Amino acid sequence: MKANIVDLRYKMKDVLKALNRRERVEIVYRGRAKGVIIPVSEQTQKIVKKHPLFGLLKEDKKSVKKVMDELRGERYVV
């Protein structure tokens, strides 16, 4: 499916239906392709759920700053 900026703004429901049908949506601006929206695969959804920040505050009682510092590691070696 090809969609222009107006379609994205006013016909987003049609764009989402195309993605539900597993179609790629090509974004066109002034007659030229600018990008592609691709449907999320089942494998991609599983990868997102495994990310360390997914559900950060749900089970973890540490502060966000502390968790971020642990994930980043030390920036400078003294």
N, C-alpha and C positions, 0 to 999 in steps of 0.2 A: 504494500500500500504506500502511496505517496501522500504526504500531508504538508500543507504550507502553514505559515504562522497563523492565519485566520482559522484553519482547521483545528490547530492546537488550542486555540482560545475558545472557539465557539462549538466545536464538534469533538471535544475530548472523549465523549462517550463512544463515538465511532472508532476513535483511535484505540481506546481500551478494549473494545470488542475485537478489533483486529489482533491485538496482542493476545487476547484470550484464545483466538483461533491459531495461535502460534505463528503469526505473520510478522515479518520485519516491517517496520514503519520508517520510510525514508523521509527526512525533513528537507523540504525544498524552500529556499529563500531567493526570490527574484530569478527563478528559473534554474538555479544551481543547487546541487545537493550540498547540504551543510552537515548532515549527520544521520545517524541511524539509531532507532530505538529497537532493541531486540528483546524478545520475551525472556523472562527468567526461567532457567531450567531447574529441574528438581535438584540437580547436583549443586548448583549455585546456592540455592536456599540452604542446603545442608552446610555449606562452607561458611555462610554468614552466621549460622547458629553456633558454630564452633569458635568464632572470634572471641578473644578474651574480654572484650568490652560488652558483649551481648549479655544483657541481664545483669549488669554490673551491680546495681543496688538491690536487686531482688534477694540475693542470698548473702551477699558480702556486707558486713557491717563496718568495714574500714572506710575511711574518708576517701573521696574521689582523688584528692591530691596524693594521698599515700599510695593508692593503687596505680595511678599514673606514673609516679616516681619509680615504683617497682617495675612497671612494664618498660619504661624508657631506659632504666639503668643509669649508671653514673655518666655524666657528660664529660667531666674532667677528671683526669687522674692526677692526684696531688702527691 
